[in-house]
């Protein structure tokens, strides 16, 4: 059974596998699949999984996850993982963020599904405050029908949402 577990876990899409025999004498396996949370589009292309590890593409399945582009390094991937973790915990962000662009280390931009503007996130400090302020801005601008008037929304400054109009 240990050999079967190791063979299953050797598959790059498998997070963990347990193989055992039930009381009835039936051979049973429980397999947990790795879950992609971001798609890296750089010199090398791969998914980033929910543990922050590289995950290869599947020939059978394409995950609907944000696409990460730009200056991809080890440090920026760690930061992107933290941003993606935060996005996946929030229903509004998970539905609307379709991309993260890495301008440089500690300088990130978000792309949204329905809007033309780019959100300059800056570094990953105070993500909760930044996104809370952004959601308040978004709700107000959406209510006023002014979302299409903006080219850029910046969350880089402390407790502020700074916008650039088209």
C-alpha positions in Angstrom: 0.0 0.0 0.0 2.9 2.3 0.7 4.2 1.8 -2.8 0.8 2.7 -4.3 0.7 5.9 -2.1 4.1 6.9 -3.3 3.1 6.2 -7.0 0.0 8.3 -6.6 1.9 11.2 -4.9 4.5 11.1 -7.7 1.8 12.7 -9.9 2.4 16.4 -10.0 -1.3 17.1 -9.7 -1.7 15.2 -6.5 -1.3 16.9 -3.1 -1.7 13.8 -0.9 -2.8 10.2 -1.2 -3.9 7.7 1.4 -4.4 4.0 0.5 -5.8 1.5 3.0 -7.9 -1.6 3.3 -11.3 -1.4 4.9 -12.8 -3.8 7.4 -14.6 -5.5 4.5 -11.3 -6.1 2.8 -11.8 -3.5 0.1 -8.8 -1.5 -1.1 -9.6 2.2 -0.9 -7.7 5.4 -1.8 -8.3 9.0 -0.9 -6.6 11.5 -3.1 -6.4 15.2 -2.6 -5.7 17.2 -5.8 -3.6 20.3 -5.8 -5.5 23.6 -6.4 -4.2 26.3 -8.6 -4.7 29.9 -7.5 -2.7 31.8 -10.1 -1.3 31.3 -13.6 2.2 32.6 -14.2 2.9 33.9 -17.7 6.7 34.6 -17.9 9.7 32.9 -19.3 8.4 29.7 -17.8 4.7 29.1 -17.6 3.1 27.3 -14.7 0.3 27.6 -12.0 0.9 28.7 -8.4 -0.9 26.4 -6.1 -2.7 27.0 -2.8 0.6 26.3 -0.9 2.6 28.8 -3.0 4.4 26.0 -5.0 4.9 25.6 -8.7 2.3 23.4 -10.4 2.5 22.3 -14.1 -0.3 22.9 -16.5 -2.8 20.1 -17.1 -3.5 18.8 -20.5 -7.2 18.1 -19.5 -8.1 21.2 -17.5 -7.6 24.9 -17.6 -8.2 26.7 -14.2 -10.0 30.0 -14.1 -7.5 31.9 -12.0 -5.8 35.4 -12.2 -2.9 35.6 -14.7 0.3 36.9 -13.3 2.6 38.8 -15.7 5.6 41.1 -15.4 8.9 40.9 -13.5 8.6 37.5 -11.9 11.2 36.7 -9.3 11.3 34.6 -6.1 10.4 37.5 -3.9 7.6 38.8 -6.2 6.1 35.3 -6.4 6.0 35.2 -2.5 4.2 38.5 -2.5 1.8 37.5 -5.3 1.0 34.4 -3.3 0.0 36.6 -0.3 -2.1 38.8 -2.6 -3.8 35.8 -4.2 -4.5 34.3 -0.7 -6.2 37.6 0.3 -8.2 37.8 -3.0 -9.4 34.2 -2.7 -10.8 34.9 0.8 -12.9 37.8 -0.5 -15.9 37.0 -2.7 -15.9 40.4 -4.5 -12.2 40.3 -5.3 -12.2 36.6 -6.3 -15.0 37.3 -8.8 -13.5 40.5 -10.3 -9.6 40.3 -10.2 -8.4 38.7 -13.5 -4.8 39.6 -13.4 -1.8 40.8 -11.4 1.1 42.6 -13.1 4.4 42.8 -11.3 6.0 46.1 -12.3 8.9 45.6 -9.8 9.4 44.0 -6.4 7.0 45.7 -4.0 5.0 47.3 -6.9 1.9 45.4 -8.1 -1.0 46.2 -10.3 -4.4 44.5 -10.4 -6.6 44.1 -13.5 -10.4 43.8 -13.1 -12.9 41.8 -15.2 -15.4 44.6 -16.1 -13.5 47.8 -15.7 -10.8 49.5 -17.9 -8.9 51.0 -15.0 -5.8 49.5 -13.4 -5.4 49.3 -9.7 -1.9 50.2 -8.4 -1.5 48.2 -5.2 2.0 49.2 -4.4 3.6 46.8 -1.9 1.7 44.2 0.1 1.7 46.1 3.4 -1.7 46.7 4.9 -3.6 44.7 2.2 -6.8 44.6 4.4 -6.9 48.4 4.7 -6.1 48.9 1.0 -8.8 46.5 -0.2 -11.3 47.8 2.3 -10.7 51.4 1.0 -10.9 50.2 -2.6 -14.2 48.4 -2.0 -15.7 51.5 -0.4 -14.5 53.6 -3.4 -15.8 51.0 -5.9 -19.3 50.9 -4.3 -19.5 54.8 -4.3 -18.2 55.1 -7.9 -20.5 52.3 -9.1 -23.5 54.0 -7.5 -22.6 57.3 -9.1 -21.9 55.5 -12.5 -18.4 57.0 -12.7 -16.3 53.8 -12.8 -15.7 54.2 -16.5 -14.2 57.7 -16.0 -11.0 56.4 -14.3 -7.8 55.2 -16.0 -5.9 54.4 -12.8 -6.8 53.8 -9.2 -3.9 53.9 -6.7 -4.0 52.3 -3.2 -0.3 53.0 -2.6 -0.8 55.9 -0.2 -1.8 55.4 3.4 -5.6 55.3 3.9 -6.2 56.9 0.6 -7.6 56.0 -2.8 -6.1 58.3 -5.5 -7.7 58.2 -8.9 -6.6 59.4 -12.3 -9.4 60.3 -14.8 -9.3 59.4 -18.4 
